[in-house]
Amino acid sequence: MTSRKITSVPLLLALAAAIANAQAQFAITNSSFPPNGPIGATFTCSGANHSPALEWSGAPAATRSYAIIVADPDAPGGTFIHWVAYNIPTSVTKVTEDVPKVPEMPGGGVQGMNGAGRVGYFGPCPPPGKVHHYHFSLFALDSMLSVGTGADAEALEAAMKGHIIAQTEVMGTYSR
C-alpha cells in the first residue's frame, strides 16, 4: 500500500496571504523625523547625537523578541552601522529619544557595538557632500538570541538567521 500526500492549493494560498498580511501590519514609526525625510541635527554628530524615538506595532503573534539595526549604505567605506540593539522583549514596543549609551536598554534589551566601536547609538556623521540614507530596521524574531553583550551587526545578523519572522523599517536622510 502506498501513501499519497495531497496538498490543498487553497490552504497554501490562504497561509501565504496570512503571512503577507502579518508582515504588512508590522510597522515602525518615529516622532523624531519625517519618513524618508531629513533627520534633524539633534540626532546627528553635528548636534546632541541623541537616538530618535521609535515605536512599532502589529508584530506577528509568534514574536519572542525584537532587534534594531541602523545602517548607512552610502558611507564612503561601505555600509556603516549606527546602532545595534537586540533581545528587546515583546513587552517593549518603543524606545524613547536619547537611549543611554550603555549595554542594558531601559525596559530590557541589549545594545551592541556600532561602527565606531562604541555601545549604543552613533548618529549620522557623513562627510560633507551628498545626502546619505539611514535605514532604521526593526526585526521581529521567533526567539531571544544567544549572543553575548557587545555584539556587532555582523554577529547579530548571523544570530538572526532563521529567526526573522517579520521586518520593517523607516528611513531618514542627512547631509552636511
Backbone bond lengths (Angstrom), bond angles and torsions (degrees), N, CA, C in turn:
res aa  C-N    CA-C-N  psi(-1)  N-CA   C-N-CA  omega(-1)  CA-C   N-CA-C  phi
1 M - - - 1.435 - - 1.534 108.44 -
2 T 1.304 117.89 133.21 1.462 122.33 178.97 1.525 109.28 -110.01
3 S 1.304 113.91 149.14 1.459 117.61 177.97 1.520 108.63 -104.49
4 R 1.308 115.17 147.62 1.456 121.30 178.33 1.516 109.07 -119.02
5 K 1.307 114.71 136.01 1.460 119.87 175.93 1.521 107.39 -94.25
6 I 1.303 116.05 123.79 1.453 120.57 179.49 1.524 107.51 -108.22
7 T 1.310 115.79 125.36 1.447 121.56 179.32 1.519 108.75 -104.77
8 S 1.280 116.44 130.18 1.456 122.08 179.30 1.526 108.76 -90.38
9 V 1.311 116.51 109.85 1.460 120.95 179.51 1.530 111.01 -61.03
10 P 1.331 120.12 -45.41 1.466 118.58 177.99 1.540 112.54 -59.59
11 L 1.322 117.03 -36.94 1.459 120.46 178.58 1.526 110.79 -65.25
12 L 1.330 117.00 -43.07 1.462 120.86 178.47 1.524 111.14 -64.24
13 L 1.329 116.60 -40.41 1.468 120.19 178.57 1.530 110.73 -65.38
14 A 1.320 117.13 -40.44 1.462 120.53 178.43 1.525 110.76 -64.77
15 L 1.330 117.14 -39.91 1.457 121.39 178.24 1.530 110.45 -64.31
16 A 1.321 117.47 -45.52 1.464 121.71 178.68 1.524 110.75 -61.55
17 A 1.328 117.30 -40.13 1.466 121.14 178.71 1.520 110.76 -66.26
18 A 1.327 117.66 -39.19 1.465 121.47 179.44 1.520 110.67 -64.74
19 I 1.323 117.18 -41.51 1.467 121.39 179.02 1.523 109.82 -65.49
20 A 1.329 116.75 -45.43 1.466 120.56 179.16 1.524 110.70 -62.01
21 N 1.335 117.03 -40.46 1.458 121.14 179.56 1.524 110.82 -65.32
22 A 1.319 117.32 -41.49 1.464 121.12 179.02 1.521 110.39 -61.77
23 Q 1.330 116.84 -41.56 1.456 119.75 179.73 1.517 110.85 -71.51
24 A 1.343 118.13 -34.18 1.454 121.67 -179.68 1.524 110.81 -66.63
25 Q 1.329 118.24 -29.73 1.455 121.99 -179.26 1.526 112.49 -81.18
26 F 1.308 118.05 -22.32 1.461 122.32 -179.49 1.524 107.48 -72.36
27 A 1.326 116.65 118.42 1.466 119.31 -174.56 1.523 110.58 -143.02
28 I 1.324 114.44 147.37 1.455 121.96 175.42 1.526 107.81 -116.70
29 T 1.316 115.97 139.19 1.453 121.46 176.30 1.518 108.06 -132.47
30 N 1.317 114.77 167.84 1.455 118.90 175.28 1.517 108.55 -147.41
31 S 1.308 115.49 151.94 1.456 120.72 179.16 1.528 110.97 -105.24
32 S 1.315 116.87 8.35 1.456 121.49 -173.87 1.526 114.43 -97.28
33 F 1.332 117.61 -24.54 1.469 121.34 177.17 1.520 107.91 -156.65
34 P 1.340 117.42 154.54 1.463 119.40 -179.38 1.529 111.12 -71.78
35 P 1.335 118.07 142.23 1.473 119.73 177.70 1.533 110.55 -54.62
36 N 1.309 115.57 131.83 1.467 123.40 -178.69 1.527 112.68 65.24
37 G 1.328 116.62 12.70 1.455 120.94 -177.80 1.508 112.07 -111.97
38 P 1.329 115.53 -176.58 1.464 120.44 -176.21 1.530 113.36 -69.72
39 I 1.312 114.25 139.16 1.467 122.41 175.25 1.523 106.56 -87.49
40 G 1.326 116.92 127.21 1.463 121.49 -178.94 1.516 112.19 -66.71
41 A 1.324 115.76 154.89 1.466 121.80 -176.43 1.524 112.75 -57.94
42 T 1.332 118.56 -28.58 1.472 121.72 179.27 1.532 111.54 -54.12
43 F 1.324 116.36 -30.36 1.463 121.74 -174.66 1.525 112.46 -99.16
44 T 1.334 117.27 15.67 1.464 122.54 -176.56 1.527 110.54 -126.51
45 C 1.326 115.22 174.16 1.463 120.29 177.95 1.525 111.43 -71.36
46 S 1.321 117.78 -14.57 1.463 121.38 176.47 1.522 111.82 -80.70
47 G 1.329 116.32 -12.42 1.462 121.70 -179.38 1.516 110.35 -123.44
48 A 1.318 115.96 -135.39 1.464 122.06 -176.04 1.522 113.48 -82.20
49 N 1.322 118.14 -9.62 1.463 123.29 179.38 1.535 111.87 60.44
50 H 1.338 115.72 35.81 1.463 121.10 177.50 1.524 109.78 -80.09
51 S 1.321 116.47 145.70 1.464 119.93 170.55 1.523 107.37 -74.08
52 P 1.344 117.38 144.37 1.457 119.70 178.54 1.531 111.18 -76.38
53 A 1.318 115.48 159.18 1.464 121.10 174.00 1.526 108.16 -74.99
54 L 1.323 116.68 133.80 1.469 122.23 177.83 1.524 108.00 -128.39
55 E 1.325 115.81 146.15 1.459 120.87 177.43 1.517 108.15 -141.96
56 W 1.329 116.76 145.54 1.454 119.85 -179.49 1.521 111.29 -139.63
57 S 1.334 113.55 160.93 1.460 120.72 -179.42 1.521 109.16 -155.54
58 G 1.327 115.28 169.35 1.456 121.17 174.79 1.512 115.47 75.70
59 A 1.320 118.18 23.43 1.472 120.38 179.77 1.522 110.07 -66.25
60 P 1.331 117.15 144.73 1.468 120.43 176.21 1.531 111.09 -58.71
61 A 1.319 116.77 150.54 1.467 122.50 -177.77 1.531 112.33 -58.78
62 A 1.316 117.86 -29.22 1.469 121.08 -177.78 1.531 113.16 -79.24
63 T 1.328 118.28 1.07 1.466 121.42 -178.60 1.519 110.77 -64.33
64 R 1.337 116.06 131.39 1.464 122.43 178.06 1.530 111.87 -117.03
65 S 1.343 117.49 -16.99 1.470 121.26 175.94 1.527 108.44 -165.70
66 Y 1.332 113.94 168.38 1.470 121.12 177.43 1.522 109.09 -123.62
67 A 1.335 114.30 158.14 1.464 121.45 172.91 1.523 108.03 -139.11
68 I 1.318 115.79 150.66 1.466 122.40 178.93 1.524 108.14 -126.93
69 I 1.318 115.41 134.91 1.469 121.38 170.05 1.528 106.80 -132.98
70 V 1.330 116.24 128.47 1.460 121.28 176.07 1.520 106.73 -112.68
71 A 1.333 115.36 122.55 1.464 120.60 -173.81 1.524 112.06 -131.59
72 D 1.318 115.62 145.53 1.471 124.03 173.88 1.524 107.57 -114.20
73 P 1.339 118.10 99.57 1.461 119.79 -179.88 1.526 113.51 -74.56
74 D 1.343 117.55 -7.21 1.470 121.29 -177.82 1.527 113.02 -92.91
75 A 1.323 117.86 1.80 1.471 120.77 -177.99 1.529 110.26 -61.32
76 P 1.332 117.17 143.75 1.471 120.75 -176.41 1.530 114.63 -57.08
77 G 1.328 118.32 -34.56 1.460 120.93 -178.06 1.521 113.41 -93.72
78 G 1.320 117.89 12.01 1.464 122.12 -174.04 1.519 109.19 107.84
79 T 1.298 116.85 179.48 1.465 121.09 -175.66 1.527 111.63 -54.96
80 F 1.337 114.96 127.93 1.461 121.28 177.89 1.520 108.00 -107.08
81 I 1.324 116.49 133.43 1.460 122.59 -178.38 1.535 109.34 -95.62
82 H 1.331 115.48 123.80 1.461 121.53 -177.57 1.523 114.05 -99.71
83 W 1.339 116.98 -19.24 1.466 118.39 -178.60 1.508 108.95 -162.23
84 V 1.309 116.16 138.12 1.464 123.78 174.93 1.522 106.89 -133.93
85 A 1.336 116.12 124.06 1.469 120.93 176.42 1.521 107.58 -142.36
86 Y 1.314 116.93 143.60 1.470 119.88 -175.08 1.521 110.82 -155.11
87 N 1.329 114.34 171.46 1.467 121.88 -175.70 1.522 111.60 54.18
88 I 1.324 114.86 35.68 1.453 121.12 174.16 1.523 106.27 -77.10
89 P 1.331 118.57 122.12 1.466 120.30 -176.10 1.530 112.56 -67.52
90 T 1.315 116.34 157.30 1.465 121.18 -178.52 1.524 112.43 -67.54
91 S 1.308 118.01 -16.09 1.462 120.57 176.08 1.532 111.32 -71.69
92 V 1.324 117.50 -14.90 1.457 122.93 179.53 1.527 108.29 -97.16
93 T 1.321 116.42 124.61 1.470 120.36 178.57 1.526 111.25 -125.32
94 K 1.321 116.20 14.37 1.460 119.64 175.95 1.520 109.68 -163.26
95 V 1.316 114.45 157.30 1.460 121.45 169.31 1.521 105.87 -124.44
96 T 1.303 115.80 136.59 1.452 120.50 -178.09 1.520 110.25 -80.37
97 E 1.305 115.27 165.30 1.453 120.62 175.95 1.520 109.78 -62.29
98 D 1.318 116.68 143.96 1.460 125.14 175.55 1.530 113.26 62.40
99 V 1.339 115.95 55.74 1.464 121.00 174.97 1.538 107.67 -61.64
100 P 1.330 118.27 129.77 1.470 119.81 179.19 1.540 111.32 -54.69
101 K 1.301 115.95 143.56 1.470 122.18 -177.40 1.527 110.33 -86.73
102 V 1.330 114.36 64.92 1.463 123.31 178.52 1.522 107.72 -132.77
103 P 1.336 118.54 158.32 1.468 119.69 -176.63 1.533 114.67 -57.44
104 E 1.335 118.64 -43.84 1.469 121.47 -177.55 1.520 110.23 -83.34
105 M 1.343 115.83 124.22 1.458 119.89 178.12 1.534 110.05 -85.76
106 P 1.324 117.57 145.72 1.468 119.68 174.05 1.532 109.70 -58.22
107 G 1.303 117.56 132.13 1.459 121.37 -179.63 1.513 113.75 87.46
108 G 1.322 117.88 -10.56 1.457 121.99 179.62 1.512 112.06 116.43
109 G 1.291 115.46 154.46 1.458 122.04 -177.22 1.511 110.76 111.27
110 V 1.318 114.93 167.32 1.455 122.32 -176.52 1.520 108.88 -128.49
111 Q 1.327 115.98 135.82 1.459 120.19 172.95 1.522 108.41 -97.67
112 G 1.309 114.92 133.42 1.453 120.71 179.28 1.517 111.17 -98.28
113 M 1.327 114.06 -161.77 1.457 121.71 -176.16 1.525 110.98 -90.66
114 N 1.318 115.54 131.77 1.458 120.40 175.48 1.532 109.36 -86.72
115 G 1.313 116.81 -179.11 1.462 121.55 -177.21 1.516 114.43 -66.65
116 A 1.322 117.13 -16.02 1.464 121.28 176.89 1.524 111.44 -88.49
117 G 1.342 116.75 1.62 1.457 121.13 179.21 1.518 113.64 79.20
118 R 1.342 116.28 21.43 1.460 121.10 -179.62 1.521 110.09 -117.84
119 V 1.313 115.58 157.74 1.459 121.16 176.19 1.527 109.10 -80.29
120 G 1.327 115.77 138.02 1.459 121.18 174.19 1.509 113.49 93.44
121 Y 1.305 113.66 -165.99 1.464 122.55 -175.20 1.517 111.13 -77.04
122 F 1.331 115.35 137.20 1.457 122.92 172.45 1.516 105.70 -128.63
123 G 1.316 116.46 111.14 1.460 121.59 -171.91 1.513 114.31 -66.46
124 P 1.342 115.13 165.96 1.462 120.65 176.84 1.526 111.12 -52.47
125 C 1.328 114.64 137.65 1.464 121.03 -177.36 1.534 108.88 -153.96
126 P 1.332 116.84 53.41 1.467 118.62 -175.27 1.524 111.87 -74.03
127 P 1.323 115.86 160.67 1.465 117.65 173.27 1.534 108.63 -66.70
128 P 1.321 117.37 155.79 1.467 119.34 178.41 1.534 110.53 -56.16
129 G 1.325 114.83 144.63 1.462 119.19 178.46 1.505 112.69 132.79
130 K 1.311 115.36 -123.48 1.465 121.03 -170.35 1.532 113.25 -69.64
131 V 1.316 114.20 159.94 1.464 122.51 177.72 1.531 109.06 -73.87
132 H 1.330 116.21 135.40 1.461 121.65 175.96 1.526 108.70 -107.84
133 H 1.329 115.46 151.95 1.468 123.18 -177.99 1.525 108.63 -112.05
134 Y 1.339 115.80 127.01 1.459 121.89 -175.90 1.520 108.55 -113.34
135 H 1.328 115.43 116.17 1.460 122.79 -176.55 1.527 109.35 -98.59
136 F 1.336 115.48 114.24 1.461 123.11 177.02 1.525 106.05 -95.21
137 S 1.325 116.89 94.18 1.468 122.53 -175.48 1.512 110.86 -96.51
138 L 1.328 115.06 132.97 1.458 122.22 178.28 1.517 108.05 -117.89
139 F 1.313 116.63 132.43 1.450 122.85 -178.44 1.522 110.08 -116.83
140 A 1.328 116.80 132.04 1.469 122.28 170.29 1.519 105.81 -94.93
141 L 1.324 116.40 126.22 1.463 121.80 -174.52 1.525 110.68 -117.59
142 D 1.335 115.56 151.81 1.466 120.16 -178.57 1.530 113.41 -86.76
143 S 1.334 117.02 7.45 1.464 120.58 179.18 1.519 109.93 -161.44
144 M 1.328 115.43 168.42 1.461 120.62 166.10 1.531 103.88 -78.75
145 L 1.309 117.09 151.95 1.461 120.25 -175.80 1.523 111.86 -98.97
146 S 1.318 114.67 147.05 1.469 121.18 178.51 1.520 109.34 -94.13
147 V 1.316 115.55 68.86 1.461 121.44 173.50 1.517 106.63 -128.32
148 G 1.294 115.88 140.64 1.459 119.74 -179.20 1.511 111.71 -76.22
149 T 1.303 115.80 179.63 1.456 119.95 176.66 1.519 109.33 -67.38
150 G 1.298 115.23 152.45 1.457 120.06 177.55 1.515 115.28 82.54
151 A 1.328 118.23 14.64 1.467 120.02 178.72 1.530 109.43 -67.39
152 D 1.318 115.08 145.02 1.463 119.61 173.74 1.525 108.70 -97.40
153 A 1.326 116.84 179.66 1.468 121.11 -176.41 1.522 111.99 -60.54
154 E 1.320 117.23 -37.86 1.472 120.17 -179.50 1.531 110.72 -63.21
155 A 1.325 116.81 -45.41 1.471 120.57 179.06 1.527 110.41 -66.29
156 L 1.322 116.73 -39.46 1.459 120.52 179.12 1.527 110.77 -64.84
157 E 1.323 117.36 -45.85 1.467 120.59 179.18 1.523 111.20 -60.37
158 A 1.324 117.48 -39.58 1.465 120.91 177.75 1.527 110.60 -63.91
159 A 1.333 116.65 -42.72 1.467 120.81 -179.65 1.524 112.08 -68.52
160 M 1.333 117.27 -29.92 1.472 121.16 -178.88 1.526 113.21 -77.34
161 K 1.335 117.93 -18.06 1.468 120.23 -178.20 1.521 110.56 -52.54
162 G 1.326 115.49 127.44 1.450 121.71 179.20 1.517 114.19 81.14
163 H 1.349 117.58 0.29 1.465 120.78 -178.07 1.526 113.21 -117.80
164 I 1.331 118.03 -5.16 1.466 121.03 -178.60 1.526 108.63 -80.51
165 I 1.342 116.23 120.97 1.466 119.34 178.12 1.524 111.70 -108.79
166 A 1.321 117.38 -15.55 1.462 121.91 173.46 1.524 108.37 -161.99
167 Q 1.324 114.89 155.52 1.462 120.74 -179.31 1.521 108.03 -146.49
168 T 1.323 115.80 143.57 1.458 121.80 176.63 1.523 107.80 -146.78
169 E 1.304 116.50 163.30 1.459 118.51 178.69 1.515 110.78 -154.03
170 V 1.325 114.58 158.89 1.445 122.97 168.46 1.532 105.50 -126.77
171 M 1.323 116.03 142.89 1.457 119.74 -176.12 1.523 109.27 -121.48
172 G 1.322 115.03 142.13 1.455 121.76 174.99 1.516 109.60 -131.94
173 T 1.315 116.52 163.75 1.461 121.33 -178.30 1.530 110.44 -121.38
174 Y 1.332 114.72 156.71 1.450 119.30 176.52 1.527 108.93 -159.18
175 S 1.308 115.71 143.43 1.471 121.19 173.16 1.526 108.16 -147.77
176 R 1.329 114.34 156.95 1.469 120.12 178.25 1.509 109.17 -120.66
